[in-house]
């Protein structure tokens, strides 16, 4: 992937913004683990580094230590038993432990990258990632979703300067992680629709060139659905390239809109409630894929409305708060008072409904097409596979929009839609 070509293609963008990102180097090739040290050195990564990983990722990245030693890196390695959760406390721990080092190298995927990303940003240290599974799009992200008080919030930070991956290691990673990566990729369809809705209703910043960049690469991965769980290094590299590109898109837009919409927030709702009960909430992409499937079904069902008569949102504080922990009360109130929907011009919303419907038709794949692709890719496609009851799934679809201050179609459909439960499942 030519990073400079991406930036050059967006020069003088009609959106009026100058697009850039912090990622300076990305490479994914077979056998790259043995060149990790020389690549970091060639790209002027600091010699004194704190390496953070967990046991499974460390085993997968066999040879990386020798590569770093051969290139002359002075390092300390922290190996966690199992980094399933991205806790703020863990990021704090890494922040303190890395004080005497000039850079942080994260080896792994998902949570280990997020806790390191935030620690590096707060300490203003160089940050690089060696990815071991194509499981999510956070490699090149400039934000870190961390858990504090069982509430997940995305904290702004910055992209790594270097992301490396070995296509052979990615191909050999667990099928469940590769399927999760596919689930995170297809979520971009919903994210694009929600971004367009925010543009129409509240005039939120929007860039058609970034949308095209994301949609084209997601469309390509959809054609690889039947290869996701294969051991093909070529397929693994194609998926990883897409995960990197969609991560870069967030920084190009300086927001998460190109990569996430209501489906991510639904997933976060399920996650925080499971964490509250001490239940493993499952892999990010697995939940996001399931939420994408459900939200797509809902959005397609809204096409039956030829015209709409939107009304001001009816917000019952006690009802909303009853679906969250008492400890999260302040966050929920902060996201909803004043209501973000108060900014919506109802007449313009009504007039633009035809444009929103067209986006639902053309951007979102048909539900059956999406379902078939997810099955080919080995994704979870039933509530049971995600350990979700129908009641809990519906609760997430209805009440998750209140845990973010952002306009999505899922949030504003209550302003014109008959919110009967049969529309949700």
N, C-alpha and C positions, 0 to 999 in steps of 0.2 A: 504494500500500500504506500503510495507516494503522498506523504503528508503535505509537502509543499504544494503539490498540484491541487490538493483540496482547497487550500487557502487561496491559491491563485485563481481558482475557478469562481471564487466568491468576491473577487475585487469589484469595487463599484457596485455592490449589491443594491438592487432597487429598494430593499427594506430600509436603506439609509444608514445602516450600521457598518462599522469596520469589523470584520470577523477575524478571530484569531483563537489559538489555543496554546496551552503550555507544553503539550506533548511534543518532544523534539525528535524522538526516535522510537519506532516500533518495528519489530521483526518477529515473524513466526515461521520457522522452517524446521525440518527434521534434523535432529542431532544438535540443535542449538544450545542445549544445556551445557555442552562441553565448550561452547564459545562465549558463555555468559560473561565471564570475567573480562575477556579481551574486548567485548562490545561495550561494556560499562566503562572500561578504561579509555577506549577510543572516543567515547562521548563525554569524557572529562567528569565522570562521576567521582565523588570524593573517595579517597583511599581508605579512610577510617570509617567503617560502617557497622551499624547494628542490624543484624539479620533476624527477622521474625518469621516464624512458620509454625505449623503444627505437625504432629507425627505422620499423618497420612500424606500430607503434601511433601514433607521432607523425604519420605521414602520414594515418592514419585519422582522427585527432582534429584535422584542419585547422580552424582558427578558434579553437582553445582559447587560444592565446597572446594573440590580439587581445582575447578576452573577459576574460582575466585582467588585461591592461594597462588596458583600459577601466575595470575595477573598482578600479584603483589598487594592484594587487599589485606588490610589489618582489620580483623572483624571479631565480633562476639555474636554468638548465635543463641537465640532464645527459641526453644521448641516447646510449644504448648501441647498438652495431651490431645485436645480436640477443640478447635475453634469453631463451634457451631453458632455461637452467639456473638454479635458485635456489641459488647458492653462499653459504655463510657468509662467505667472503672478500669477496664483492660487498656483502653487508649491512654488513660492517665498513667497507668503502670509503665507503659512503653515510653511515654513522654519522659518520665523520670529516669528510667533505665538507660535511655539513649543520650543523656545530657552530655557525655564526654565524646560523643561521636559526631561526625559531620554529615552523615547521610543514613537513611533507613532503606533497607531492601526488604520488601515483603515477598515471601515465597508461598504461593498458594492461590486461593480464590475466595471471593465473597468476604466473609467476616474479617479474616486476617488482613485483607487489603484495606478495609474500611477503618479499622482501629489504628493501623499504621498511617493511613492517609491523614487522619485528623491529628495524630500526634506530630507528624512531620510538619503539617501546616502551622500548628500552634508554636512549634519550636523553630520555624523558618529553616528547616533542614531540607537538603536534597532528598528526593523520594523516587524510588524505582520499584517496579513489580516484575517478578517472574511468575507468570500464570501457569497453573498446573491442570486446570479443567475449564472448558468453555461453558461455564455455568450461569453467568450473569453479565450485564453490560457495565458493571461498575469499575472495570479495569481503568478506563480512561476518564472516569467521572471526576468532576470537581466538587463533589459533595459526598458526605459520608453519613449514611443512615445508622445511627447508633441508638442503643437502648439505655434509657435512664429512668428509674422508677417505673419499669415495665411499660414505658411509653416510647415509641420509636419516632425520632425526629431526624430529618436530614439536615446536617450542619454544613454550611459552606466552607470549603477549604480550597484545594487546588489540585490540578491533575498531576500525576507523576510526570517526570521529564522523560522517562524511558519505560517502555513496556516490552517485555520479551516473553516468548513462549516457544516450546518445542512441540512441533506438530505431532511427533510420535507419542509424546507424553499426553497430549490432549486426547489423541485418538484412543489411548489405552485407559483413559479415566473412566470411572463408573458410568454406566449408561444413564443412571438416574440424574447425574450432574449434567450430562450432555443434553438430556431431554429438558432439564430445567433451563438451560441456556436457550433452547428453542422457544420455550414458554415466555422467557423474558424478551426475546426478539419480536414475537408476534404481538406482544402487548403494544408495540409502537403504533399499530393501526388505530387502536382506541385512543392512544395519546394524541395522535394527529387530529382525530375528529374533535376531541375535547379542546385542543388548542384553537382550532378553527371556531368552535362555539364561543370561546372566551374572546376571540377577536371580534366576532359579530356582536356579542351582547354587551361587553364592557370596553371594547376598543383596546384590548391587550395587544402588546407588541407581537408581531407575527412575521415570519420570513418564509416565503414560498420556496426559495432555493434550498433552504435547510430541510424543509418538508420533502422536497423531491429527492434530496440526497438520502434521507432516511428511508423513504418509501421504496426507492429503487433497490437498496441493499436488502431490505426486509423481504421484498418480493422475490429476490434471488434466493434467499434462504428458504422460503416456502417451497421452492422447486427441489430443495435438497432434503425434504422431510424424511424420505425413506432411507436416507444415508446417515441420519443423525446418530443412531446407535451402532453404526458399523464401526469397524476399527480403521477406517480410512483416514490417513493423515491429511489427504486433500480436502475431504469434507470437514474435518475438524478445523483445519486452517480457514476455510471459507466462513464457517460459523464464527470463529474467533475474530476474523477481519470485520465481520458485521458488528460484533459486540464492541469492538474498539471504535468503529466509525460512529455508532449510535451514542457511545459515550462521549466522543469528541463533539457530536452535534449539540450536546447540552452546553458545552462551553462556547461553541460558536454562537449560540443563542443567548448565552448568559442566563439560562434558566433550565429547569428540568422538562419543560414542555415537549421537546422533540422525542423524549424517551419514556415519558410516563404520563398517565392520565388517571381516570377514576379507578381503573383496574388495580393500579399500584396501591391506592389508598384503601380499597377494599381488602387487599392482601394484608396491609399493615393493621387494619382493624382486627382481622382474624388473628394475626400474630400477637398483638398486645393482650388480647383476651385469653389466648392460650398460655402465654407467659404468666399471666396473673394466676392461672391455675396450675402452674408448674408443668405444662405440657409442651413437649418439643413441637414448635410451630411448623416444621418442615422447611424444605429448601425454598428460598426466595422465588426462583423462577417457576417452581412447581406450583406454588400458590398463585403467582401472578398469571400463569397460563390458564389456570382454572377460572380465575376472576375475569380474564379476558374473554373466555368462552361465554360466561354468564352475562357479562356486560354487552357483548356483541348481540346476544339473543334479545336483550332488552331494547337496545338501540334500534335493531331491525324491527321490533314490534311497534316502535313509535312511528314507523312509516305509515301506519294506518290513519294517522291524523293528517288529513288534507290541509286543514288550517287549524290554528290554535288561538285561544283567547287567554293569554297569560295574565295572571294576577300576582300581586305581591306575595312573597313567600310567607307562609304561616309558620312561625318558629315558636315552638313551645319548649322553653328552656328546661323545665323539670323533666319533660319526656326525654329530651336528648341526653341530659345528664344521667338519667337513670340507666343508660346503656354504656356508661363509662365508669371507671373506678373513681372514688371520691378523691384520690390523690391527683387525678388528671383534670379536676374541675376547672382550675385556673386556665390551663391550656385551652380547653374547649371553649370557655367563655371568651378568651382572648381572640380565638379564631372566628367567633361569630357575633361579637358585639363591637361595632355595629355590623349588621348583616352584610356580607359581601354582595348579596343579590340586590341590595338597595340601589346599587349603581346601575342596574339594568333598566334601560328605557323600554318599557313594555310594548310600545307601538313599534319600535324598531325590531324588537324580538319577534313580534308577530309578522312583520314584513319580511324578515330574514329567514323565517322558518323554511321557506322553499329552498334556500341555499343550504341550510343545515341538513335537510332531507337529502339533497343531492350528494352531500359529503358522506352521509351514512350509506347511501347506495353505492357510491363509487370508491370510497376509501376502504371501508370495511369489507372483508371477504364475506360471502354468504356463510351463514352459520354452519351449514352442512359441509362446505368446503373447508372451513376452519377445523371443524371436528375431525374430518378425515385426515387432514395434515397432522394434527396433533396425535392422532392414533398411530400414524405411520412413524412419527418421531418418538414414540414411546412415552408421550406425556400423560399425566393424569387427566382423565376426562369425566370422571364421576366424583360426586361429593364424597363417597365412601373412600376413594383412593386418597383424598386429602384430609381424611378424618374430620369431615364437616357434616353436621346434621342439617337437614333442610331448613330448620328454624334458625340455626346459627348463620347459615349462608345468607338467608334473607335479611337477618338482622344486620349483617355486614353491608349488604347492598343498600339498605335504607339509611343506616346511621353512620356509615363511614365518611360520607362527605363532610360531616361536621368536625372532623379531626384535622382538617386543613382549611386554610383561608384561600380557596381557589375555586374558580368557576369551572364546573364540568357539566356535561349534559345530565349525568346522574344526579347532580345536586339540584339542577333547576327544572327537571322534569315534573317535580311536584307543583310547579307553578302553572301547569296546564294539563297534567296527566291525571287520570283516575288511578290513584296509587293502590290498586288491588294487588294482593299477594300473587295472583296467578300470572302477573306480568314479569315476576322476578325469577321464576323457575319453570 
